[in-house]
């Protein structure tokens, strides 16, 4: 299945955005519309930071185990997740680019490394749901970073 990429501009310099995004617990407030019941382990930031959370959906619980596997400060962070009872393996990549007029462009690419057959059959719907949820997350991130208490 093709990856889904979303992006947003935030009014902070790249290093400040990186410092915020590098701390895995900071992801919970801007993703809690789709990911709930977060638990953390490992280091708070950087490679090896881990979280376990549940996909906020009706039906049987779908737990996600996420780990940061690469970090290239202040440019890129890569996380891998296992979910769907081990049948789904995904990768999320944050990229931070300086905007020519100031601020930072935050892009998030979500890709599937392994996917259950039913989701593969429904790939247009799955991609649309993932795109909408991730775009909302980045919009919430931008609003959070624009708030005076975050800087």
Phi, psi and omega in degrees: 000140180294145177294161175244128179237133176230160180207164181203154174259140177236150187275029180237158175292155185305318182298321178292320178295317179301312182303323179288308184293333182295334178275111187301324180297338178289347180283333184303311184296332180264357177242002187289359171283341180231342180233124186230171176059048182291141170224146186238151173209170182074194179294156180290333184217163174078189182301134180095349175295136185228151174215149172237131180211170182245139175290127182280090182211157176289163178092200183298137180300139177240100182276144182237129173252118186242142175218137174284122185250342178215147175212129177230078185297142351261038188256320191206142175223136183236132178234145174243147181228144173241131180207189180060038181064029180090357181275344182244127175236123183233164177225134176242132181234121173266132174236134181243125179232138176291136175278144180299332182262010183104163182083188185224138172267120177255121175246143176231121177253128178247123180230153180259124178266327176211139185218140176298146183306319181298322179289326178296320179295327181260031188303320178299319179290315180301313180297321179295317179296315179296317179300312181297314180295319181287325177295318177298320178301313181292326176295321177292322175300312180300317179296319180294318181289334179282342180291138183303330184288345183277335186271000000 
